Amino acid sequence: MKLKRLQMSNGEKYSILLDESGAPLLYENLFVTVHYRNFSRASNTCHVVFEHLRLLSEICGYLNLNLVERCKAGNFLKKNELQQLKNAASFDVEKIREMFAKHKVSNIVPFKLNPKKLETSRATIIIEDDRNISSYTAYNRITTFAYYLGWLESELCPSKAEYFKKKESKAKESTEKTSKTKSLSSESFLLSIRPDRKSSNENETVDWGQWRSLTESQVIEVMDVIRTNSSRNPWWNESVRYRNELIFNFFNSVGCRRGELMKVRVKTDNNPSDIITNEKNGRKYLKINASVDKEDDRTIRPEGKTKGRIVPMDSRLTTMYENYLINHRPNAKGSEYIKYLFVTHNHRTKSNSALSLAQVNKMFRQVSEVVGYRVHPHALRHTWNDRYSKTTDALIEQNKTTDIKSESDRRKLMGWSEKSLSGQHYAKRHTDNRAMDIGLIMQEKHSEQLNQVVGAYDEDIDM
């Protein structure tokens, strides 16, 4: 099975899932087109959904589950079979493939489900407990599995699918727990057994490994490494050093997404620059575009997931930008014909191209190897939110803003909708530390009071 990216005649990027003979898979492609593409979801989002469906098809192939034929016959998947899908989806794709390669389907012992002990059920095939995907990834995979199965059952056997929906609706009104379990459809059952989107760890609030942001000392170290004159800088070309330093500083100072930054344009004959200047004070701002640029011919087209917006650039970032634009970007052959700010600097080619997302990832991997811990673009977005929370906490304390205003401003700067709660997720490190500090201050103050009173007098206590 192959997943292929393509570009349509109108410039739209899309993906298509093919079988071994190269023919498009009917149901998977129709599902993504109807439920994702037609709702204007980003092409990269559609591609990820296709990846989930390809994994689902592989798992079903190994388990000898023919979803289409089963749905046509009204023989929907049983709870134990759905549990197997859920368990397999919780592991790294390569580990799943290695495991299935070692275990032939014919050697699998049929799984016997005890409905009274559903919560203790386990799939027949056992993968060693070596999970290395996040609960967030597993959550998204299983969600896709659930929606696709629900859609497939409704399309191929609508009468039985409708019967399940009616039973499920009645069960919701019932107080009997057993009837609810028996009446769950494939979609509802899979959705009910998904892992938590963040972490199912009961100690999540003190699970320091859940933080995605960098500490202040880590940020300082990274910025020191990517300095153009640093002895630890992993790049030898001077213009590449300046370009990469600017990229890191944009992520750190603005908190934008990778796809958003790689879409930033310079002024050409056909389009204006996305770095705009306030004529009154001369200050520069970064314009982040939400719309898809169908003229972008990069294989994996950079796209934004949030709303378009304009964010400020301080004098330091402005100076770095102007330095790269005037003194280094022109050194890349053919850069005058490229409308995007960041370009490759390959002196061996006749003409360079716009920097790709894969090349940005490689840049961060190289820095990670130098500092000894993982650094990636999205970590700097989380770090920006930590810094923002710390700044607004101080302003709130000085009565210069309020909680409501600060969160509204955060959503505007990040490109989130007015109802978005993403700020709570992105500022996790800061909120965790603040909670711990408050808890510690309270305990120490109370302990000090107790130490002054307890034992200071002698009094009989009636038992």
N, C-alpha and C positions, 0 to 999 in steps of 0.2 A: 504494500500500500504506500502510495506516495502523496505528499502534500506539496503542491506547486503554487508558487506566487506568479501572478500574471498582471499585465497592465492592459486595460481596455482601450479602445480607440479614442474614447473621450478623456483619457488620462487617468481614469480611476484605477487605483490599485486594489486587487482582490486576490483571494486564494481559492484553490479548488482541490478537492480530495479525489484521487484516482485509485482504481484497483490495480492489481499486478499487471494487467494487460494495457493499462493506460487509459481506460474508459472511466468517465466521471461516475462516482457513486451517487445514485439517484437520491436516496432519502437524506443522507448526511448533508449534501450540498443544498437540497431544497430547504431543509430545516434552518441552516445558517442564513440562507438568503432571505427567507420569510421573516425570521425572528431577530436577525441582527443587522444584515445589510440594509434591508428595507426600512429599518428604524434609524438609519444613518449612524450606526456604530462604526468606530474607527476600523480601518482595514487591519490594523495590528490586533485589535480585539477579536475580529472575525477569525484571524489566523490562529489565535490561541484557542478559540472554541473548536476549530477544526483539529488542532492538536489533541484536544481532549477527546473528540469523537474518534480520532484515529486510535488513540490508546484504548478506548472502549471497545472498538472493533477487534483489536489485537487480543484483549482479555477474553472477549466472547469467543474468538476463534480458538484460543487455547483451551477454554472450558467447554467447547463444543456447544455453544449457545447460539442458535440462529435467530436473532431478534426479529427479523422480518417475517420469517415463516411462523414463528411462535405467535406474533401479533396477529397475523392473518388468520390463524386458526383459533384465535381467542385464548390461546394457552399462555397467558402472561407469566412472567418470571415469578417464581416463588420467593418467599422471604429469605430462605437460605442462599438462593442464587443471587439475590440482590445484596445480601451481606457479603458474598464473595467479591462482587464488583466493588463494594465499598472498601473492603480490606485491601484489595489489590491497588486501588487508587491512592492509598495512603503511603505508597513507597515510590522511590526514585524509578523512573522509566527504565533505565538500563538494568537495574536490579530486578525489576519485574521480568524483563526479557531474558535475563540470565537464568532466573529461577524457572521460568516456563520451559526454557530450552533443556533443563535438566530433568524436568518432570513431564513425562508424556501424559497426555490426557487420558489415555486408556488405563493408566495406572492409578488414577485418582479414585479414591473410595468415595461413593456417594455421601453427601452431607445429610445427616439426619437432624432436623430441627426440632427442638423441644419448645413449643410455643409458650410454655409456662416459664421458661428461662431464656427468653429472647435476649435479655441484656448480657448474658454470658456466652452467647453464640460466637463461634469462631469458624472461619472458612476452612475447608478441608486442606487446601494448600497452605503450608506455613512458610512464611518468609522470616528469616532470622530478624530479631528486633534491631534493625540497623537503619531506621528511618532517617533520611536526610532531606526531606522536604518539609516545608512549613505547614502548619495546620491551615494557613490561609490558602496555600496551593491545593491541598487536599479538599478543602471546602469548595473551592471553585470547580475542581474536577467533578466532584460528586454532584454538585448543583447542575452542571451541564448534563451529566448522565441522566439525572432525574427529569429535567425538562425535555430532553430528547426522547426518553422512554415514554413519558406522558403524551408527547405529541405523536409519537409513532403508534401508540395504542389507539389514540383517538382517530387517527387517519385510517388505520388498517382494520380496526374492529370497533367502530364507533358505538355500537349497541352495548357491548360489554363494558367499554370504557365509561359510558354514561351510567350504566348500572352501578359501577364501582363509585362513581361520583355521588350518586344518590345515597348509597349505603354510607359513604363517608360523611355526607351531610347529616344524615340521621344520627350517626354515631357521635357527632360533635354535640348533639343535643342531649345525648344519653349520658348518664353518670356512671355507667358500667364500663370499667377500664378494659375488660376483655373484648367487648364488642368493638371498641375503638381500634384495638390492635388488629382484629380480624378484618376490619373493613377498610384498612388503609390501602390505597392504590399504590402501584409501583412508584409513581412520582412522589407521593406523599411519604411513603415508607423511606425512600432514599433521602429525602429532605430531612426526615426526622432523625436519621442516624449519622448525619454529617458531623464532623468534628467542629468545635467552636471556631469561628472565623479567625480569632486571634490566638488564644491558647487555652487549653482545657486544664492547665495546671492550676490547682487550687491556690498556690502561692504566687500567682502571676505578678501581683503587685510588688513582690520583692525578687522576682526572677530577672536579675540584671541582664541576662542574655537576651531578653526580649527587646531590649532597646536597639533601635536602628541608627541612632545618631552617634556622632563622634563626641568625645569629651573635648574640652577646651584645649588641653595639652596635646591631644591627637591632631586637632585642627592646626595648631601652631607648628607641629612637626611636619605635617603634610605640606603646609604652605612654605616651610623652610626648605623642604626637599625639592619642590618644583620651582624655586627661585632660579632665574636664568644663570646666575653665577654660583649655584650650589655645587659642591663637589659630589653630592649624592644624587644629583639630577640624572635620571636614566637616559636622557636623550642627548645626542651629540650635536645635532644641527641647531644653530642659533635661532633661526626663525621658528623651528618647531618648538623650541623651548619657550619662546615668547608666546606662541599660539597656545600652547598647553597651559602655561601659567595664567593666561587670560581666561581660558575655559574653566579652570578650577576656581578662579576668583569670581566668575559670573555665578557658578553654582553656589558658592559659599555666600556671596553677598546678596544675591537676588532670590535664591531658593527655588529657581525654576526647574522644570523637568528637562530631561535629556532631549526629548523630541522637540520641545519648545525652543531650546537654545540652538539646535542644529537647523532650525528654520529661519533664524535671524538673517535678514537680507542687508546688503549694502546698496548704495545708490547706483543704478545703471540707467541706460537710456529708456528702459521699459518699466522700471519700478522704482519707487522711492526707498530710502533707507529705513530700517526699523529702529535705528538709533536716532531719536528726534531731539531737537533742541528747543528749549523754552526761550523765545526771543526776548523776554523781559529780563530774565536773570542769567541767561546763558547756560543754565543747567541742562544736562542731558538725561534722557529717559529711554528706557528699553520698551519697545512696543512688542508685546507677545501676541502673535496671531493664533486664533483658534481654528480658522478655516483651513481646509486641506488644499495644498498647492498641487493641482493635478499636472503641472508642468515639471514637477520634481521627478527626475528619472532615476533616482537612487533605488536600488533593488528593494530595500526595506525603507520605505518613505517615513521620515520623521513626522510624527503627528502629535498634536496636543490632546490631552484628555480633559482639560479644564477650560474655563471661559477665557476669552481674550482679555487683555488688560494692559495697562501702562504702569511701569514701576520705575522708581528713581534710581539714578546712578550717582554715587558720590564722586568726589574729585579724584580719588586714587584709582577707582575703576575706570573713570573716564580717561585718565592719562594713559593707563595700560591699553585701553581700546584704541586710542589715537596712535599710540606707538606701534601697535601691531598693524593697524590699517595703513599707516603711512610708510613705515620703515621695513616691514617684514612680509606682509601679504603680497606686495608686488613682486617679491623674489620667486614666488611660485609661478612657473610658466603657465600662461593661459588664464591666470586668475582674473584678468580684466573682463573675461567673458563669463565668469561665474557670479551669479547674483547672491550667493550665500556668503556670509561673513567668513566662516571657517572652511579652509580648503586644505588639501593635501600639499605637501612640500617635497615631492619626489623629483629630484633633479635629473633622473634618468629618463623621464618620460617627456614627450613633446608637449603635452598639456595635462595639467592636473585636474582635479575634480573636487566637488563638495565633499566635505568630511562625512563619513558614514557613521551610523550608530555603532557598528562593530568596531570601528577604529577608536571611537571614544571609550568603549568598554576595554579595549586593549590597553589604552593609555592608563586607565585606572588600575588595571591588573599589574602593570609595570610599577606603578607607585606602591601598590599593596606589597609587592615583593621586596621593595626597598625598606618600607617601614615595619613590615612583619605582621600586619593585621589588615583585614579587608577594608578597602576604601572603594566606594562606588557612588555614582552621581546622586542616587536617591537618598543615600545617607546624609549628604550635605543639605538636602531639602528638609530632612528631619532635624538636622543640626540648626538650620535657620530658624525653625519653629521653636526650638529650645531657647535660642537667643532672643527671639521675639517675645516669648513668654516672660523671660527674665526682665526684659526692658519694660514691658507693659506692667508687670507687677510693681516695679519701682514707680512708674507714673501713676498707677492707681493709688499707691500709698501716699503720693504727693498731691492727690486729688486733681491731677491733670487729665485724667480720663476715667472711664468706668469699665467694669467687666463687659457689659453689653457692647460698648463702643469698641473696645479693644478686640473682641472676637469678630465684630463686623469688619473692622479694618484688616484683620488677619485673613478673613475669607476673600476680601477684595484683592489683597496682595498675592494670595495664592491662587486666585481664579476659581474659588469654590462658590457654589450657590448660597443664597441667603439662609437656607435651611440646613446646610451641610454641617455635620458633626465631625468632620475629618480632623479639625484642629486638636481634638482630644487624643486622637491616635498619633498624630505627628509630634505632639509635644510631650510624649510619654515620659521621657527621661526627666524633663524639668518638673512635671507634676508629681512623679514618684519621689524625686529628691525633696521637693517642697513638703510633701506629706510626711516623709521621714523626718525632716528637720523640725516640723511643727510638733510631731509626736515626741521627739527627743526633748525639745524645749519644755514641753508640758510635763514630761516625766521628771526631768531634772529639777524643775521648779517645785513640783510636788514633793520630790524626795528631799529637797532642801528644807521645806516646811516640816516634813515628818521628822527629820533629824533634829530640828530645833525643839520639837515637842515631845516625841516618844522617848521615854526613859528619863525625862526631866523631873518626874514626880513618881512617888511610890504610893500606889493605891490598891487596896484589896479588890479583887474582881469576884463578884458573886457568880458562882457557876450554877 
